């Protein structure tokens, strides 16, 4: 359970550190930031559409371990759609992806 405001509070300092630690020019850093944001958004959509809503992949859906992992990572969001603490991806899982 993650409040929505925790995401920018967690990731903005990391983004600022990465921005300041590079040797590239400012224009290159800014373009990397926007390309990274675009790439992350695209990959998040692909993951959500083709993995979390993959009804056409019967082996994974009916495998018990996949079913449990799917529910813990995404299904609980649909089980409790009005829970405002389940809107965003927890930072600890984001660090594992990072």
Residue pairs with C-beta under 8 A, 6 or more apart in sequence:
1 83
1 85
1 86
1 90
2 85
2 86
2 88
2 89
2 90
2 91
3 84
3 85
4 84
4 87
4 88
6 88
6 91
7 88
7 89
7 91
10 91
10 94
11 91
11 94
15 33
19 29
19 33
22 29
22 32
24 32
48 74
52 70
52 73
52 74
54 60
54 61
55 61
60 66
60 70
61 67
61 70
71 79
73 93
76 86
77 86
77 87
80 86
